[in-house]
Amino acid sequence: MRVLSWAGIIGNALLVLSLLLRFLISDRIWPLNYNSYIPSPAYILAALVVPWFLPVRWWLRVAAFVVVLPAGIFTLYQEHPRLLVGGSGVRAPSAGEDIRMLTWNVQAYHGGMDEIIEAIQHVDPDILCLVEGTFGDRSPEQVRRALGRDYQWAVGRRLSIASRIPIRESQQATLSRSMWSFRAVFEPADGVEFALLLVDVNPPFRRSEGDVFQELWMLRETEYLPLVMTGDFNTPRHSRRLAGAIGGMRNAVEEAGEERWWGTWPAWGIPLWQLDYTFFDDNFLIHDARLKKTEVSDHHGVVVEFSLPAE
């Protein structure tokens, strides 16, 4: 019984400390790899179990449960707000022909090249953004042949873009062990040109996370064209550093999607976090956004239909 009592005291202390770190500190000081990557359902489960091991009167156990459970539910709301409040995004009026874009971390095709190609063809994107989609600095010839001559390719380290819309220029924006990014400029036939920044952020234990997101902020601030920022940011949506890096850019799945559960990773079981995002600045109209749900990669893809006002 004494062991259970101490287990209850220590368990509740760790639970309260973890919640305080998540709400008050989050990733301002501590790297996101630690406390902020605790799945939100884990807090709810802990609230249902841990308080009952407290070596105190029953009403104090109930009080602990009443305090911890709402905090656990709020952690769920941080990642999947539409699950609790309901509703869905409203489709914006079209100002021209929609552009359909698929952003997908294909995990170096470990789930099967043919299966990934089939999933891409099912979406039929005008712009395809692949994370972990290159071998060295080239995209696989099998993918190029399958998609056909309609697509123009721009390829960087770990990242590749295929587009039916003409690409005027492209170049590696950053290259490090902590973040790869690739920039391309598109010239739609019936609209203004825009820039796309494809991003792959590695977990921040390889480098100060603040430096990584400062770099993202600088890329956004120095862009002179309407900007789309998309890719695998490897960061939960409640991250304050991510919010600072994207500034006032809009999360397409949040604004115009019909999804109630926003998790993109892990694709198997229950996706716990939206690590993959597509952000737009205010120059764009977002018409629709949804997740490409598949288990041929460990990430779900993000499909967005959008447009720019015509010139």
URTA-V923892 format. One record per residue. N is the residue number from 1. RES is the residue in three letters. PHI is phi in degrees with one decimal (999 if undefined). PSI is psi in whole degrees, -180 to 180 (NA if undefined). Layout:
n=(N & N)
res=(RES & RES)
phi=(PHI & PHI)
psi=(PSI & PSI)
This chain:
n=(1 & 2 & 3 & 4 & 5 & 6 & 7 & 8 & 9 & 10 & 11 & 12 & 13 & 14 & 15 & 16 & 17 & 18 & 19 & 20 & 21 & 22 & 23 & 24 & 25 & 26 & 27 & 28 & 29 & 30 & 31 & 32 & 33 & 34 & 35 & 36 & 37 & 38 & 39 & 40 & 41 & 42 & 43 & 44 & 45 & 46 & 47 & 48 & 49 & 50 & 51 & 52 & 53 & 54 & 55 & 56 & 57 & 58 & 59 & 60 & 61 & 62 & 63 & 64 & 65 & 66 & 67 & 68 & 69 & 70 & 71 & 72 & 73 & 74 & 75 & 76 & 77 & 78 & 79 & 80 & 81 & 82 & 83 & 84 & 85 & 86 & 87 & 88 & 89 & 90 & 91 & 92 & 93 & 94 & 95 & 96 & 97 & 98 & 99 & 100 & 101 & 102 & 103 & 104 & 105 & 106 & 107 & 108 & 109 & 110 & 111 & 112 & 113 & 114 & 115 & 116 & 117 & 118 & 119 & 120 & 121 & 122 & 123 & 124 & 125 & 126 & 127 & 128 & 129 & 130 & 131 & 132 & 133 & 134 & 135 & 136 & 137 & 138 & 139 & 140 & 141 & 142 & 143 & 144 & 145 & 146 & 147 & 148 & 149 & 150 & 151 & 152 & 153 & 154 & 155 & 156 & 157 & 158 & 159 & 160 & 161 & 162 & 163 & 164 & 165 & 166 & 167 & 168 & 169 & 170 & 171 & 172 & 173 & 174 & 175 & 176 & 177 & 178 & 179 & 180 & 181 & 182 & 183 & 184 & 185 & 186 & 187 & 188 & 189 & 190 & 191 & 192 & 193 & 194 & 195 & 196 & 197 & 198 & 199 & 200 & 201 & 202 & 203 & 204 & 205 & 206 & 207 & 208 & 209 & 210 & 211 & 212 & 213 & 214 & 215 & 216 & 217 & 218 & 219 & 220 & 221 & 222 & 223 & 224 & 225 & 226 & 227 & 228 & 229 & 230 & 231 & 232 & 233 & 234 & 235 & 236 & 237 & 238 & 239 & 240 & 241 & 242 & 243 & 244 & 245 & 246 & 247 & 248 & 249 & 250 & 251 & 252 & 253 & 254 & 255 & 256 & 257 & 258 & 259 & 260 & 261 & 262 & 263 & 264 & 265 & 266 & 267 & 268 & 269 & 270 & 271 & 272 & 273 & 274 & 275 & 276 & 277 & 278 & 279 & 280 & 281 & 282 & 283 & 284 & 285 & 286 & 287 & 288 & 289 & 290 & 291 & 292 & 293 & 294 & 295 & 296 & 297 & 298 & 299 & 300 & 301 & 302 & 303 & 304 & 305 & 306 & 307 & 308 & 309 & 310 & 311)
res=(MET & ARG & VAL & LEU & SER & TRP & ALA & GLY & ILE & ILE & GLY & ASN & ALA & LEU & LEU & VAL & LEU & SER & LEU & LEU & LEU & ARG & PHE & LEU & ILE & SER & ASP & ARG & ILE & TRP & PRO & LEU & ASN & TYR & ASN & SER & TYR & ILE & PRO & SER & PRO & ALA & TYR & ILE & LEU & ALA & ALA & LEU & VAL & VAL & PRO & TRP & PHE & LEU & PRO & VAL & ARG & TRP & TRP & LEU & ARG & VAL & ALA & ALA & PHE & VAL & VAL & VAL & LEU & PRO & ALA & GLY & ILE & PHE & THR & LEU & TYR & GLN & GLU & HIS & PRO & ARG & LEU & LEU & VAL & GLY & GLY & SER & GLY & VAL & ARG & ALA & PRO & SER & ALA & GLY & GLU & ASP & ILE & ARG & MET & LEU & THR & TRP & ASN & VAL & GLN & ALA & TYR & HIS & GLY & GLY & MET & ASP & GLU & ILE & ILE & GLU & ALA & ILE & GLN & HIS & VAL & ASP & PRO & ASP & ILE & LEU & CYS & LEU & VAL & GLU & GLY & THR & PHE & GLY & ASP & ARG & SER & PRO & GLU & GLN & VAL & ARG & ARG & ALA & LEU & GLY & ARG & ASP & TYR & GLN & TRP & ALA & VAL & GLY & ARG & ARG & LEU & SER & ILE & ALA & SER & ARG & ILE & PRO & ILE & ARG & GLU & SER & GLN & GLN & ALA & THR & LEU & SER & ARG & SER & MET & TRP & SER & PHE & ARG & ALA & VAL & PHE & GLU & PRO & ALA & ASP & GLY & VAL & GLU & PHE & ALA & LEU & LEU & LEU & VAL & ASP & VAL & ASN & PRO & PRO & PHE & ARG & ARG & SER & GLU & GLY & ASP & VAL & PHE & GLN & GLU & LEU & TRP & MET & LEU & ARG & GLU & THR & GLU & TYR & LEU & PRO & LEU & VAL & MET & THR & GLY & ASP & PHE & ASN & THR & PRO & ARG & HIS & SER & ARG & ARG & LEU & ALA & GLY & ALA & ILE & GLY & GLY & MET & ARG & ASN & ALA & VAL & GLU & GLU & ALA & GLY & GLU & GLU & ARG & TRP & TRP & GLY & THR & TRP & PRO & ALA & TRP & GLY & ILE & PRO & LEU & TRP & GLN & LEU & ASP & TYR & THR & PHE & PHE & ASP & ASP & ASN & PHE & LEU & ILE & HIS & ASP & ALA & ARG & LEU & LYS & LYS & THR & GLU & VAL & SER & ASP & HIS & HIS & GLY & VAL & VAL & VAL & GLU & PHE & SER & LEU & PRO & ALA & GLU)
phi=(999 & -64.3 & -62.4 & -63.7 & -62.5 & -65.0 & -62.4 & -65.7 & -64.2 & -65.8 & -61.3 & -68.1 & -63.2 & -65.7 & -64.6 & -64.3 & -61.8 & -62.1 & -64.9 & -63.5 & -61.8 & -66.1 & -83.8 & -95.6 & -108.5 & 47.9 & -101.7 & -67.1 & -119.4 & -86.2 & -61.9 & -67.3 & -59.3 & -90.6 & -62.6 & -72.7 & -93.7 & -68.8 & -60.6 & -59.1 & -61.8 & -66.1 & -65.1 & -65.0 & -61.8 & -63.7 & -64.9 & -79.3 & -112.7 & -63.0 & -57.0 & -76.1 & -97.2 & -69.0 & -84.5 & -135.0 & -64.5 & -61.9 & -71.2 & -72.3 & -64.5 & -63.2 & -61.7 & -62.4 & -62.3 & -65.9 & -78.6 & -76.6 & -60.6 & -59.4 & -63.8 & -65.0 & -65.3 & -66.5 & -63.2 & -67.1 & -62.9 & -58.9 & -96.6 & -137.4 & -63.5 & -73.3 & -62.2 & -95.1 & -94.5 & 75.6 & 80.9 & -151.4 & -67.3 & -105.3 & -68.6 & -75.4 & -63.3 & -77.4 & -108.4 & 161.7 & -68.9 & -68.4 & -109.1 & -100.3 & -126.6 & -114.8 & -111.7 & -153.0 & -84.0 & -92.6 & 53.4 & 55.2 & 64.1 & -65.6 & -79.8 & 119.8 & -60.8 & -63.5 & -66.8 & -67.8 & -60.5 & -61.9 & -65.5 & -64.2 & -64.2 & -65.5 & -72.9 & 55.5 & -78.0 & -77.3 & -126.9 & -116.4 & -116.5 & -108.8 & -101.1 & 54.5 & -112.0 & -123.8 & -111.9 & 70.7 & -116.2 & -131.8 & -82.9 & -63.0 & -61.8 & -62.4 & -70.5 & -59.7 & -64.5 & -66.6 & -78.7 & 92.8 & -77.9 & -68.0 & -98.9 & -97.8 & -108.5 & -132.7 & -127.4 & -128.7 & -68.8 & 71.7 & -124.2 & -147.3 & -126.9 & -122.2 & -146.1 & -82.4 & -86.5 & -55.8 & -100.4 & -78.1 & -154.5 & -156.6 & -165.7 & -66.8 & -88.6 & -140.9 & -150.2 & -154.9 & -73.7 & -104.0 & -157.0 & -109.3 & -145.9 & -137.9 & -111.6 & -136.9 & -115.1 & -109.1 & -124.3 & -63.0 & -68.1 & -118.0 & -158.8 & -83.8 & -72.2 & -145.8 & -104.8 & -126.3 & -113.7 & -96.0 & -126.2 & -134.3 & -95.0 & -82.6 & -52.0 & -75.4 & -71.8 & -88.0 & -164.2 & -57.8 & -63.2 & -60.3 & -65.2 & -61.5 & -78.1 & -64.8 & -64.3 & -61.8 & -60.1 & -66.6 & -62.4 & -69.1 & -68.1 & -90.0 & -76.5 & -102.1 & -105.5 & -51.4 & -123.0 & -112.2 & -120.1 & -143.7 & 139.1 & -99.2 & -89.9 & 53.4 & -143.9 & -62.1 & -72.1 & -85.5 & -65.0 & -70.6 & -70.1 & -63.7 & -59.6 & -68.1 & -69.6 & -89.3 & 59.3 & -92.0 & -67.8 & -104.6 & -77.8 & -61.5 & -64.7 & -72.1 & -82.7 & -127.4 & -83.7 & -106.4 & -72.0 & -98.8 & -114.7 & -96.2 & -68.6 & -113.4 & -147.8 & -79.2 & -66.9 & -81.5 & 66.7 & -108.1 & -64.0 & -93.9 & -130.9 & -91.4 & -88.7 & -109.6 & -133.5 & -129.8 & -109.1 & -125.6 & -84.5 & -75.8 & -78.2 & -104.8 & -103.6 & -98.4 & -98.1 & -159.1 & -152.0 & -154.9 & -97.7 & -87.5 & -88.7 & -158.7 & -111.7 & -82.0 & -133.8 & -81.6 & -117.1 & -77.2 & -88.7 & -118.7 & -108.4 & -131.0 & -112.6 & -148.0 & -153.7 & -109.8 & -56.0 & -66.6 & -68.4)
psi=(-39 & -37 & -43 & -38 & -48 & -37 & -39 & -43 & -48 & -42 & -44 & -38 & -44 & -38 & -47 & -42 & -43 & -43 & -40 & -43 & -41 & -44 & -39 & -35 & -46 & -127 & 20 & -38 & -51 & 143 & 149 & -18 & -25 & -105 & -39 & -13 & 8 & 124 & 139 & -37 & -23 & -37 & -41 & -44 & -42 & -37 & -31 & -20 & -52 & -45 & -25 & -6 & 4 & 134 & 56 & -179 & 158 & -35 & -26 & -34 & -42 & -41 & -43 & -41 & -43 & -32 & -44 & -39 & -48 & -36 & -40 & -40 & -35 & -35 & -34 & -41 & -34 & -36 & -30 & 64 & -32 & -20 & -36 & -35 & -15 & -173 & 175 & 168 & 159 & 131 & 127 & 149 & 141 & 136 & 13 & -170 & 131 & 148 & 125 & 127 & 136 & 123 & 128 & 127 & 107 & 7 & 45 & 29 & 25 & -25 & -5 & 121 & -46 & -40 & -40 & -42 & -43 & -41 & -40 & -45 & -31 & -39 & -36 & 61 & 150 & -34 & 128 & 123 & 114 & 126 & 139 & 40 & 14 & 156 & 109 & -120 & 25 & 145 & 150 & 139 & -30 & -38 & -43 & -47 & -40 & -38 & -26 & 180 & -9 & -19 & 135 & 137 & 142 & 120 & 134 & -169 & 117 & -13 & 143 & 148 & 132 & 136 & 139 & -19 & 133 & 135 & 117 & -39 & 157 & 149 & 156 & 127 & -46 & 155 & 108 & 174 & -12 & -24 & 131 & 140 & 149 & 131 & 138 & 148 & 128 & 149 & 84 & 147 & -32 & 29 & -175 & 154 & 154 & 160 & 147 & 130 & 113 & 129 & 141 & 103 & 126 & 158 & 141 & 6 & -10 & -14 & 159 & 123 & -33 & -37 & -40 & -48 & -22 & -39 & -42 & -42 & -42 & -40 & -40 & -43 & -30 & -2 & 131 & -8 & 160 & 136 & 134 & 131 & 121 & 160 & -163 & 104 & -9 & 36 & 131 & 156 & -16 & 5 & 126 & -32 & -38 & -44 & -40 & -36 & -38 & -11 & -127 & 14 & 153 & 135 & 115 & -42 & -35 & -40 & -43 & 5 & 165 & 3 & 140 & -27 & 119 & 7 & 135 & -10 & 141 & 148 & -30 & 152 & -129 & 112 & 122 & -32 & 150 & 90 & -17 & 126 & 158 & 117 & 142 & 146 & -176 & -2 & -13 & 153 & 124 & 119 & -36 & 152 & 138 & 168 & 137 & 100 & 122 & 156 & 15 & -8 & 167 & -4 & 143 & 154 & 165 & 120 & 126 & 138 & 127 & 172 & 163 & 146 & 139 & 153 & NA)
